[in-house]
């Protein structure tokens, strides 16, 4: 069950990061400057989600490999 949550975290993080990149590239006018910073903060949070989910998946994989060796 936890593995599914980590996979969802990773996917959400990737989607958030890609949408951040696209929106920041598209929004270059001065009138959207405040919106740009809000989107950047959301993007950074999604990167943290991605990193956390991906690291947890790697850790779980190591635990499975160590259990298989025993």
C-alpha positions as CSV (number, residue, x, y, z in Angstrom):
1,X,0.0,0.0,0.0
2,X,2.8,2.4,0.9
3,X,4.5,1.7,-2.5
4,X,1.4,2.8,-4.3
5,X,1.4,6.1,-2.3
6,X,5.0,6.7,-3.1
7,X,4.4,6.0,-6.8
8,X,1.5,8.5,-6.8
9,X,3.7,11.0,-5.0
10,X,6.4,10.6,-7.7
11,X,3.9,11.0,-10.6
12,X,2.3,14.0,-9.0
13,X,5.7,15.6,-8.5
14,X,6.7,15.0,-12.1
15,X,3.4,16.4,-13.4
16,X,3.7,19.4,-11.2
17,X,7.3,20.1,-12.2
18,X,6.5,19.8,-15.9
19,X,3.5,22.1,-15.6
20,X,5.6,24.6,-13.6
21,X,8.2,24.6,-16.4
22,X,5.5,25.1,-19.2
23,X,3.6,27.8,-17.3
24,X,6.7,29.8,-16.3
25,X,7.9,29.7,-20.0
26,X,4.4,30.9,-21.2
27,X,3.8,33.5,-18.5
28,X,6.5,36.2,-19.3
29,X,4.3,39.3,-19.2
30,X,4.7,41.7,-16.3
31,X,1.0,41.7,-15.3
32,X,1.3,38.0,-14.4
33,X,4.4,38.5,-12.2
34,X,2.6,37.6,-9.0
35,X,1.0,34.5,-10.5
36,X,4.4,33.4,-11.7
37,X,5.8,33.3,-8.1
38,X,2.8,31.4,-6.8
39,X,3.3,28.9,-9.6
40,X,7.0,28.6,-8.8
41,X,6.2,27.9,-5.1
42,X,3.7,25.2,-6.2
43,X,6.4,23.8,-8.5
44,X,9.0,23.6,-5.7
45,X,6.5,21.8,-3.5
46,X,5.9,19.3,-6.3
47,X,9.6,18.8,-6.7
48,X,9.8,18.0,-3.0
49,X,7.0,15.5,-3.5
50,X,8.7,13.9,-6.4
51,X,12.0,13.7,-4.5
52,X,10.4,12.2,-1.4
53,X,8.4,9.6,-3.3
54,X,11.3,8.6,-5.5
55,X,13.7,8.3,-2.5
56,X,11.1,6.2,-0.6
57,X,10.7,3.9,-3.6
58,X,14.5,3.4,-3.8
59,X,14.7,2.7,0.0
60,X,11.9,0.1,-0.3
61,X,13.6,-1.5,-3.2
62,X,16.8,-1.8,-1.1
63,X,14.9,-3.3,1.8
64,X,13.3,-5.9,-0.5
65,X,16.8,-6.8,-1.9
66,X,18.2,-7.2,1.6
67,X,15.3,-9.4,2.7
68,X,15.8,-11.6,-0.4
69,X,19.5,-12.1,0.5
70,X,18.6,-13.4,4.0
